[in-house]
C-alpha cells in the first residue's frame, strides 16, 4: 500500500496548489490500484476505479502497459469488473493511442473467439499508431489466411480511420482575447523559468500569461459557452521566440478541447491569431494539435493621398485599424468560404489557415494522425497488392519550367519522399522529406519523451543519421528539480537510441554543451535536413528547422518531416569590414539594413535566409545562422566555398572523435558513422564529383539583400526599447542601434558572454582584452559583474591547452567545478568575472537570472521581457545584445563605452573578421 498512500499524499499536496491528481505513468502504482479494484471490499475501490479509467497516461508508459493488459483480461472474461464491461474495456483500449494497447487488440482480433475478434477488429480499424511489430503481425496473419486480418487491412487501405471521422464544422464561433500587444513570445505562454514543470501539464498551465489573464479567459468561457476563446497578438506576431510545444499545450489547456475523456490535461484544437500572423515554428506546433492559426491583418500601414506610407517621428510606419478584435468580440470562422466574419460582415480571407492539408489536420485532431495514417494506408495497400485509393488531399507540387533552384529547393528535392518521380519541385510545394539529424534539448525533452510514448514509439528510426539529447538548458544549476528530471530523460533517450549529454550509466563525464553547437558539429553534410527542439536550431551546414517537442518526436520516430518548401531571401555582401568591427556587428547590421531597404517590412519573416558567407568556417558562420531566429526567418542556409566547407567538416570530425574518445558513442556506433559520412563528403568535394552546395544562377528569390560592409562604422546593438510609447515596438529584436546612440553614459549593471552566439574566438577576444586593459591601466577592475559561460567543453579544453583559460582564471572570482556543481541559482552578483559551466546560463532564463531591473549587456539572443532579467516596480529590466568586446568594455566601465573608448580597447585584438567571397557562389 506504500505506493498508493504516497500517491494519496501527493494528491493532498496538489490540492493546496489548486491541482488535480497527477496522471499516472508508473506500473507499480497502477498495479496496486488494479488490486484494489479486484478487492470488492477495499475502501479505496471507488477512487481506484476512477484513477484507472480517467487518470492513466496512454501510449508506451509502464502504466499504459499494465492498463492494457488488465483490459484484455476483462474482454476475455478472465477478470470481471462490474463497472467495466468488455465493451467498455474495448472503448478504453481505443483511447490508448498505440503501444501495448495495439498488441492487446491484435491478440484479441487474431484470437480464437470470433465474437471478440470482430469487436476488437472494429476498434483496430480506428487506430493509426502502428509500428513494424504490429504491421508484421497483421501481414503474417493475412498471408496465413486470417479473414479478420484481411478485413482490417482492407479498412486501412481505404483509410477508414480517417474517412469515417466527422467533417469539420462549417462555422466556428470564437470570442477574442487580446493576449498582448506587439509580438507575443512563447515565453509569455510558457515561461522559461517554469521549464521544470512542462511535463506536468496542469501545473505548467498555471504559468500561462498571468493569473489575471487566466481569470479573464475563464470569464469569457462562462459567458460564451458555445464559443472557443481565440488568443490574439494585437499589432504583432503570435508565438515568436522559442519553439515550445508547452506554449501551445498551455493555450490548448485553457482554450482548446479535451482530446479524450479518459486522458486528463491533454487538450487539442486551440485557436490563435496575430495581426501579423503566427510565427512559423509556433504554427507547426498548432498543426500538431489540430488547431487553427489566423493571420488577421487588422492593422495596416496608413498611406497618404499619393499612396506613400506615412511615418511617425521615429520613422516607423503609422498603423490604422481595419477592424476591431478587442477582447470579447464575437467572430465567426467559416471553413467553407474560408473567411472571417463579424456577424454578416466579411472581415478577411483566411484561406491560408484552411489549405486541404490543414483541414485534414483539424479533422484528424492533429498532424501526427495524418502522417501515421498515410504510412498505414500505404502498408495495407502494398500488402493487399492493390493501388492506393486517393483519400488524402494530394500534395501541392509547384514546378516552374526553366527556373533554377535555390539552395533549400535543392536540399528538399534531394530528400523528398513520395513526390512525383522525376518532378523538380519549387517553393510552395508540400513535401515529405527524410531527416538526417535530430536534436532534443533538456527542458523540452521530457515532453518529447511523452510524445514518443503517446505515439507508441520505442526506438529511433533507422533513417536518421544521428540524434542528440542535450543537457545545456539545465547546466547552470544542478538543483533538486534537475536531479529528478534530467537523469530520467537521459535514460529514456539513451535507450531510444540518441547520443546523450549525460551517461545514464555514469561512465563518461557529463557534457552540458549548448545543443546548437553540438548539432552544428554532428551535421557533416551540407545537404542535410536537421530538426531540433529549439528555435535556434539553425546550422551553418545543411538546413535546420527549430521545432516543437512533438515534431522532434515525430522526426525521431519516423525519420521524416512534412512542410511546404519555403521561399528564400538571398543575402550577399559588398565592401570592406572595418578592422575594429566584430562579425556580430555585421549580423545586426544585416537586419538593420534589410528593414531600411524594404521600408520596415521584414522580408526574412517565415522564409529561408540563404546567406553567402563563403569564407567563414562553420563555427564563425554559425553566429549569423543562429541569429536568423531573431530575424523571424523559418531557417537559414550558409553557402560556402569548397575549401571552407572542407575546413568545417574537418573541425566537425575532430569534435565527433572527442565525443567517441569520451565514450559517448552507442551500440549502433552512430558517431563513428557520422565521421564516415564526413569523410565521404570531403572526398566528393576534393575530387570535384560533388562540389559544395550552390544555388542555380537562375534561381528565383522572394527578395535579395545586399549588405554594405562599408556602412558599418560602429558596433551595433539590438535594443529591447523597453520604454517605447508604442507597446508593440518593444522586445522585437528589430531595433538595432549604433553604439553612439547611448552617448557613453547608459549604466550597465551586468555583462554576459555566452550562449550559442559565441565561439572559441570570442573567448580568446575576452582574454586578449583583459590582458590589454591590464597593460593600459595596471590592473583589471570590473565596475559591473561579467558572467562568462563558454558554449562547449571542447572550447574550454582548447583554451586551457592554448593558455587563454589561465588568463581568464587569473581575473575571475568564481570558476565552475563539475565535481561540486551549484545547487541553487545565484541571486546577486559581485563586480567580478564569473567563469560558469558550459551551457545556456542566463540566456535560458530558467535557472540563472540577472537582478530584477538590471540593464544587461549580453552576447545572448534573448531580449524578451522577463527572460534574462525581470522588471521591478520602478524599473524595467533590459537585455541589450551586442558583440563580445562591447560586453567586456561595458563591464569594465560600468556603462556603455564611447566609440573612441571602444576603438582604443580593441586595438591590436584579433576580432572575428569577414570578407565577402570573390567567387560566384552559384552553379
C-alpha positions, 0 to 999 in steps of 0.5 A, a space after each residue: 500500500 506504500 505506493 498508493 498512500 504516497 500517491 494519496 499524499 501527493 494528491 493532498 499536496 496538489 490540492 493546496 496548489 489548486 491541482 488535480 491528481 497527477 496522471 499516472 505513468 508508473 506500473 507499480 502504482 497502477 498495479 496496486 490500484 488494479 488490486 484494489 479494484 479486484 478487492 470488492 471490499 477495499 475502501 479505496 475501490 471507488 477512487 481506484 476505479 476512477 484513477 484507472 479509467 480517467 487518470 492513466 497516461 496512454 501510449 508506451 508508459 509502464 502504466 499504459 502497459 499494465 492498463 492494457 493488459 488488465 483490459 484484455 483480461 476483462 474482454 476475455 472474461 478472465 477478470 470481471 469488473 462490474 463497472 467495466 464491461 468488455 465493451 467498455 474495456 474495448 472503448 478504453 483500449 481505443 483511447 490508448 493511442 498505440 503501444 501495448 494497447 495495439 498488441 492487446 487488440 491484435 491478440 484479441 482480433 487474431 484470437 480464437 473467439 470470433 465474437 471478440 475478434 470482430 469487436 476488437 477488429 472494429 476498434 483496430 480499424 480506428 487506430 493509426 499508431 502502428 509500428 513494424 511489430 504490429 504491421 508484421 503481425 497483421 501481414 503474417 496473419 493475412 498471408 496465413 489466411 486470417 479473414 479478420 486480418 484481411 478485413 482490417 487491412 482492407 479498412 486501412 487501405 481505404 483509410 477508414 480511420 480517417 474517412 469515417 471521422 466527422 467533417 469539420 464544422 462549417 462555422 466556428 464561433 470564437 470570442 477574442 482575447 487580446 493576449 498582448 500587444 506587439 509580438 507575443 513570445 512563447 515565453 509569455 505562454 510558457 515561461 522559461 523559468 517554469 521549464 521544470 514543470 512542462 511535463 506536468 501539464 496542469 501545473 505548467 498551465 498555471 504559468 500561462 500569461 498571468 493569473 489575471 489573464 487566466 481569470 479573464 479567459 475563464 470569464 469569457 468561457 462562462 459567458 460564451 459557452 458555445 464559443 472557443 476563446 481565440 488568443 490574439 497578438 494585437 499589432 504583432 506576431 503570435 508565438 515568436 521566440 522559442 519553439 515550445 510545444 508547452 506554449 501551445 499545450 498551455 493555450 490548448 489547456 485553457 482554450 482548446 478541447 479535451 482530446 479524450 475523456 479518459 486522458 486528463 490535461 491533454 487538450 487539442 484544437 486551440 485557436 490563435 491569431 496575430 495581426 501579423 500572423 503566427 510565427 512559423 515554428 509556433 504554427 507547426 506546433 498548432 498543426 500538431 494539435 489540430 488547431 487553427 492559426 489566423 493571420 488577421 491583418 487588422 492593422 495596416 500601414 496608413 498611406 497618404 493621398 499619393 499612396 506613400 506610407 506615412 511615418 511617425 517621428 521615429 520613422 516607423 510606419 503609422 498603423 490604422 485599424 481595419 477592424 476591431 478584435 478587442 477582447 470579447 468580440 464575437 467572430 465567426 470562422 467559416 471553413 467553407 468560404 474560408 473567411 472571417 466574419 463579424 456577424 454578416 460582415 466579411 472581415 478577411 480571407 483566411 484561406 491560408 489557415 484552411 489549405 486541404 492539408 490543414 483541414 485534414 489536420 483539424 479533422 484528424 485532431 492533429 498532424 501526427 494522425 495524418 502522417 501515421 495514417 498515410 504510412 498505414 494506408 500505404 502498408 495495407 495497400 502494398 500488402 493487399 497488392 492493390 493501388 492506393 485509393 486517393 483519400 488524402 488531399 494530394 500534395 501541392 507540387 509547384 514546378 516552374 519550367 526553366 527556373 533554377 533552384 535555390 539552395 533549400 529547393 535543392 536540399 528538399 528535392 534531394 530528400 523528398 519522399 513520395 513526390 512525383 518521380 522525376 518532378 523538380 519541385 519549387 517553393 510552395 510545394 508540400 513535401 515529405 522529406 527524410 531527416 538526417 539529424 535530430 536534436 532534443 534539448 533538456 527542458 523540452 525533452 521530457 515532453 518529447 519523451 511523452 510524445 514518443 510514448 503517446 505515439 507508441 514509439 520505442 526506438 529511433 528510426 533507422 533513417 536518421 543519421 544521428 540524434 542528440 539529447 542535450 543537457 545545456 538548458 539545465 547546466 547552470 544549476 544542478 538543483 533538486 528539480 534537475 536531479 529528478 528530471 534530467 537523469 530520467 530523460 537521459 535514460 529514456 533517450 539513451 535507450 531510444 537510441 540518441 547520443 546523450 549529454 549525460 551517461 545514464 550509466 555514469 561512465 563518461 563525464 557529463 557534457 552540458 554543451 549548448 545543443 546548437 553547437 553540438 548539432 552544428 558539429 554532428 551535421 557533416 553534410 551540407 545537404 542535410 535536413 536537421 530538426 531540433 527542439 529549439 528555435 535556434 536550431 539553425 546550422 551553418 551546414 545543411 538546413 535546420 528547422 527549430 521545432 516543437 517537442 512533438 515534431 522532434 518526436 515525430 522526426 525521431 520516430 519516423 525519420 521524416 518531416 512534412 512542410 511546404 518548401 519555403 521561399 528564400 531571401 538571398 543575402 550577399 555582401 559588398 565592401 570592406 569590414 572595418 578592422 575594429 568591427 566584430 562579425 556580430 556587428 555585421 549580423 545586426 547590421 544585416 537586419 538593420 539594413 534589410 528593414 531600411 531597404 524594404 521600408 520596415 517590412 521584414 522580408 526574412 519573416 517565415 522564409 529561408 535566409 540563404 546567406 553567402 558567407 563563403 569564407 567563414 568556417 562553420 563555427 564563425 558562420 554559425 553566429 549569423 545562422 543562429 541569429 536568423 531566429 531573431 530575424 523571424 526567418 523559418 531557417 537559414 542556409 550558409 553557402 560556402 566555398 569548397 575549401 571552407 566547407 572542407 575546413 568545417 567538416 574537418 573541425 566537425 570530425 575532430 569534435 565527433 572523435 572527442 565525443 567517441 574518445 569520451 565514450 559517448 558513442 552507442 551500440 549502433 556506433 552512430 558517431 563513428 558513422 557520422 565521421 564516415 559520412 564526413 569523410 565521404 563528403 570531403 572526398 566528393 568535394 576534393 575530387 570535384 564529383 560533388 562540389 559544395 552546395 550552390 544555388 542555380 544562377 537562375 534561381 528565383 528569390 522572394 527578395 535579395 539583400 545586399 549588405 554594405 560592409 562599408 556602412 558599418 562604422 560602429 558596433 551595433 546593438 539590438 535594443 529591447 526599447 523597453 520604454 517605447 510609447 508604442 507597446 508593440 515596438 518593444 522586445 522585437 529584436 528589430 531595433 538595432 542601434 549604433 553604439 553612439 546612440 547611448 552617448 557613453 553614459 547608459 549604466 550597465 549593471 551586468 555583462 554576459 558572454 555566452 550562449 550559442 552566439 559565441 565561439 572559441 574566438 570570442 573567448 580568446 577576444 575576452 582574454 586578449 582584452 583583459 590582458 590589454 586593459 591590464 597593460 593600459 591601466 595596471 590592473 583589471 577592475 570590473 565596475 559591473 559583474 561579467 558572467 562568462 559561460 563558454 558554449 562547449 567543453 571542447 572550447 574550454 579544453 582548447 583554451 586551457 591547452 592554448 593558455 587563454 583559460 589561465 588568463 581568464 582564471 587569473 581575473 575571475 572570482 568564481 570558476 565552475 567545478 563539475 565535481 561540486 556543481 551549484 545547487 541553487 541559482 545565484 541571486 546577486 552578483 559581485 563586480 567580478 568575472 564569473 567563469 560558469 559551466 558550459 551551457 545556456 546560463 542566463 540566456 535560458 532564463 530558467 535557472 540563472 537570472 540577472 537582478 530584477 531591473 538590471 540593464 544587461 549587456 549580453 552576447 545572448 539572443 534573448 531580449 524578451 521581457 522577463 527572460 534574462 532579467 525581470 522588471 521591478 516596480 520602478 524599473 524595467 529590466 533590459 537585455 541589450 545584445 551586442 558583440 563580445 568586446 562591447 560586453 567586456 568594455 561595458 563591464 569594465 566601465 560600468 556603462 556603455 563605452 564611447 566609440 573612441 573608448 571602444 576603438 582604443 580597447 580593441 586595438 591590436 585584438 584579433 576580432 572575428 573578421 569577414 570578407 565577402 567571397 570573390 567567387 560566384 557562389 552559384 552553379 
